[in-house]
Amino acid sequence: MTIRKQPSGKWYAVLKSGRTYVAGKTFATRREAQAWLTRERASLAGGIDPRAGRPTVRALLPIWLDERRHAVSAKTYKSDAALPRLVPTSLGALQVGAVTDREVSRALIALVRSGLAESSVKRFRDSLSAFFAWAVRERMIPINPVTPTRVPKASAPRVEMYPFNEVELEAFYVRAAGRNQRLADLVLIDGWTGLRWSELRAVRVRNFTEVPHPNGSQLGPDERLLVTESGHRLHATALKRTLAWSTVAEGRRIHDLRHTAACLWLARGVDVVTVQAWMGHASVATTNLYLHHLGTSADKAGLERLNRPGHTGGTNQADESESHDGES
């Protein structure tokens, strides 16, 4: 008997291949049990073993990324490598064969609500779709659950960037150092390197050739480099509380330190294509937003001319001087 009623009143369905047990699952109703059994038999007939879909999404992501590294461009792989960090815990804990478009849609909605930019959520969806397409090719699952989903539109207005200029960053550093020198140093590093907060926390000693420990010993290559005074991992909530962030940052977010770095690089004369590469932007149009924020050299020259004391500028002045010369 492939479907049997249990003492609890629920229904237990058993999937077999010949006489070999393949999978079993309990359902509230006989109809649900029969529907599941029909789907799994169809999958099995198509050459997909339901047992192959039992590993969790979290366990399979490193395997996929290892294969993906040599199959796509470095830029695409960089976006894909962010997937383990962005996949919600609930989705990562599911067996890959149990993921449906409903779970994927929930993950997309959660990322939008967290404040992640729509373009970033779209990149997440593309990477997630590539992962499940790989699972289909490996015959772990019959269909890609990402295909029917769409990235929802953010209901909240987009938060505009509010970077520091160089003078403001130095003033902020002085205020923060008065509360905690170590954390102030880390914030200054973030403001000049453009690292995301998660990237700043994840920097390891192996990312550098040699970094001596303050007590004279050497840190291990896999130890975190940027930590608190006590050697603990950085946490945004604790940093904000210690530095009185809402007071000293004057309305800025931690992520504005990343915007700050891009603006400082451009203000110092680094070309926009280099800034695009350093920031990891897929399109130069994203980097150009910082140019619009700073203004071009023509903007600066125009403002200097308007602000020059003694005259209003413009062509009228030149015409007026010529007319005076003619009269004399």
ABEGO torsion letter per residue (X at the ends): XABBBBAAGBBBBBBBBEABBABBBBBABAAAAAAAAAAAAAAAAAGBBAAAAABBAAAAAAAAAAAAAAABBAAAAAAAAAAAAABBAAAAABBAAABBAAAAAAAAAAAAAAGBBAAAAAAAAAAAAAAAAAAAAAGABABBAAAABBBBBBABBBBBBBBBBAAAAAAAAAAAAAABAAAAAAAAAAAAAGBBAAAAAABBAAABABBBBAAGBBBBAABBABBBAAGBBBBAAAAAAAAGAAAAAGGBBAAAAAAAAAAAAAAAGBBAAAAAAAAGBABAAAAAAAAAAAEBAAAAAAAAAAABBGBAEEAAAAAAAAAAAAAX
